[in-house]
């Protein structure tokens, strides 16, 4: 069976529990919105293939659990990722403040970190 894509990118969604990582993932990959869901346990992923300038790009997005008890599991995925999204809830100042902790974790395990604190 031939490959159905030319390039593969592995991306991670990181952030506190309940900030909307799974909702973002479902909206992007399936164009669906589920107003309620159960918390992610460990790690889950979805894929989407896009065609950009004639190149088939497969995006594999890993949805990580935000609870602290799962962080030893989720940190194992940092090194294999080509990109990381730090997600917070705009209605929760606490989840925004925790972005620095997530960024610190990423900095420890991931090579490049781009952070826009003034957004």
Secondary structure, DSSP 8 states (H G I E B T S, - for coil): ---S-SEEEEEEEE-STTSSHHHHHHHHHHS---S------SEEEEEEEEEETTEEEEEEEEEE--SGGGHHHHGGGTTT-SEEEE---TT-HHHHHTHHHHHHHHHHH-S-----TT-
